[in-house]
Amino acid sequence: MKRFLIPLIVFSLLISLLVTSYALDLGGFVKKAIVGGAIALLVDRFSGQLNDFINKLMANEKLAPQEATKVVPIISVGKALYVGAAQVVGPKDKVAQVQAVAQLEGDFHGEIFRVKALVPVTERGKITNLQRVQGVGISAVIDVKP
């Protein structure tokens, strides 16, 4: 119970700040920064449990990955914000190099198609000069609702 108490308190404080920022109309950047921070904390805290859950979910359908997996945050490159989490899969040494998944977005064929490319990368605090981790794929995308 204790291990859930601290993250719950931190998350509650972040939500309180978010509600306050809406009430005071502090602007979109502050709101996005607070939500992004809450997502990053939640992903860090629950990454192991999320990873186990996804693996069990896939195993129930006899689709379990045969290689190493882990859950990392998704960072929107254009916005420099944490927007969720992803499970990456691949050889153990390659998966260990992955610190985040970069999300690149763009419109194709006018605005008929919205494309979100997900790329495993070596650093989570960077949004430029990203280095892709070759040989690692994305096996699950996790939406985080703060």
C-alpha positions as CSV (number, residue, x, y, z in Angstrom):
1,M,0.0,0.0,0.0
2,K,2.9,2.4,0.8
3,R,4.4,2.1,-2.6
4,F,1.2,3.4,-4.2
5,L,0.7,6.2,-1.6
6,I,3.6,8.5,-2.6
7,P,2.8,8.4,-6.4
8,L,-0.9,8.9,-5.6
9,I,-0.1,12.0,-3.4
10,V,2.2,13.5,-6.1
11,F,-0.4,12.8,-8.8
12,S,-3.1,14.4,-6.7
13,L,-1.0,17.5,-6.2
14,L,-0.3,17.7,-9.9
15,I,-4.0,17.4,-10.7
16,S,-4.7,20.1,-8.1
17,L,-2.2,22.4,-9.9
18,L,-3.9,21.5,-13.2
19,V,-7.3,22.4,-11.9
20,T,-6.0,25.6,-10.4
21,S,-4.3,26.6,-13.7
22,Y,-7.6,26.1,-15.5
23,A,-9.4,28.2,-12.8
24,L,-6.8,31.0,-13.1
25,D,-6.5,30.6,-16.8
26,L,-2.7,30.5,-16.7
27,G,-2.4,29.6,-20.3
28,G,-2.0,26.5,-22.4
29,F,1.7,26.0,-21.9
30,V,1.4,25.8,-18.1
31,K,-1.4,23.3,-18.4
32,K,0.5,21.2,-20.9
33,A,3.6,21.3,-18.8
34,I,1.7,20.1,-15.7
35,V,0.0,17.3,-17.6
36,G,3.2,16.3,-19.2
37,G,5.0,16.2,-15.9
38,A,2.2,14.1,-14.4
39,I,2.4,11.6,-17.3
40,A,6.2,11.4,-17.0
41,L,5.9,10.6,-13.2
42,L,3.2,8.0,-13.7
43,V,5.1,6.3,-16.5
44,D,8.2,6.2,-14.4
45,R,6.4,4.9,-11.4
46,F,4.3,2.2,-13.1
47,S,6.5,1.2,-16.1
48,G,7.4,-2.2,-14.7
49,Q,3.8,-3.0,-13.8
50,L,2.5,-1.8,-17.2
51,N,5.1,-3.9,-18.9
52,D,4.1,-7.0,-17.0
53,F,0.4,-6.3,-17.7
54,I,0.9,-5.9,-21.4
55,N,3.0,-9.1,-21.6
56,K,0.2,-11.0,-19.7
57,L,-2.4,-9.5,-22.0
58,M,-0.6,-10.7,-25.0
59,A,0.2,-14.1,-23.5
60,N,-3.5,-14.7,-22.9
61,E,-4.0,-14.6,-26.7
62,K,-0.8,-16.6,-27.3
63,L,0.9,-13.5,-28.7
64,A,3.5,-12.9,-26.0
65,P,6.7,-11.4,-27.3
66,Q,9.8,-13.7,-27.3
67,E,12.3,-10.9,-26.9
68,A,12.9,-8.3,-24.1
69,T,10.3,-5.6,-23.4
70,K,10.0,-2.4,-21.4
71,V,7.7,0.6,-21.1
72,V,9.1,4.1,-21.8
73,P,7.4,7.5,-22.1
74,I,6.4,8.9,-25.5
75,I,7.6,12.4,-26.2
76,S,5.9,14.5,-28.9
77,V,8.9,15.9,-30.8
78,G,7.0,18.9,-32.2
79,K,5.7,19.9,-28.8
80,A,8.4,18.7,-26.4
81,L,5.8,17.1,-24.2
82,Y,5.2,13.7,-22.7
83,V,2.1,12.4,-24.3
84,G,1.8,8.8,-23.1
85,A,3.9,5.6,-23.0
86,A,4.9,2.7,-25.2
87,Q,6.1,-0.8,-24.8
88,V,9.2,-1.5,-26.9
89,V,10.4,-4.9,-27.9
90,G,13.6,-6.3,-29.2
91,P,17.0,-7.8,-28.3
92,K,17.8,-7.2,-24.6
93,D,20.9,-5.1,-25.2
94,K,19.0,-2.9,-27.7
95,V,15.9,-2.5,-25.5
96,A,18.2,-1.4,-22.6
97,Q,19.4,1.5,-24.8
98,V,15.8,2.8,-25.3
99,Q,14.9,5.7,-23.0
100,A,11.9,7.1,-24.8
101,V,9.8,6.9,-27.9
102,A,9.7,10.0,-30.1
103,Q,6.4,10.7,-31.7
104,L,6.5,12.6,-35.0
105,E,3.3,13.9,-36.5
106,G,2.2,15.1,-39.9
107,D,-0.6,15.4,-42.4
108,F,-0.6,13.3,-45.5
109,H,-2.7,14.1,-48.6
110,G,-3.9,17.4,-47.4
111,E,-5.5,16.6,-44.0
112,I,-7.2,13.3,-45.0
113,F,-4.6,11.2,-43.1
114,R,-3.0,12.1,-39.8
115,V,0.3,10.2,-39.3
116,K,2.0,9.5,-36.0
117,A,5.4,7.9,-36.4
118,L,6.8,6.2,-33.3
119,V,10.6,5.8,-33.1
120,P,12.6,4.3,-30.2
121,V,15.3,6.7,-29.2
122,T,18.3,6.8,-26.8
123,E,17.5,9.9,-24.8
124,R,14.3,11.2,-23.2
125,G,15.2,14.8,-22.6
126,K,16.1,15.7,-26.2
127,I,13.8,16.7,-29.1
128,T,16.6,17.4,-31.6
129,N,19.5,15.3,-32.9
130,L,17.6,12.2,-31.9
131,Q,19.3,8.8,-32.2
132,R,17.1,5.9,-33.2
133,V,17.7,2.5,-31.6
134,Q,17.8,0.1,-34.6
135,G,16.3,-3.4,-34.1
136,V,13.7,-2.3,-31.6
137,G,10.0,-2.0,-32.4
138,I,6.9,-0.7,-30.6
139,S,4.5,-3.5,-29.4
140,A,2.0,-1.4,-27.5
141,V,0.9,2.2,-27.0
142,I,-0.4,3.3,-23.6
143,D,-2.8,6.3,-23.2
144,V,-2.5,8.1,-19.9
145,K,-5.5,9.9,-18.6
146,P,-4.4,12.4,-15.9
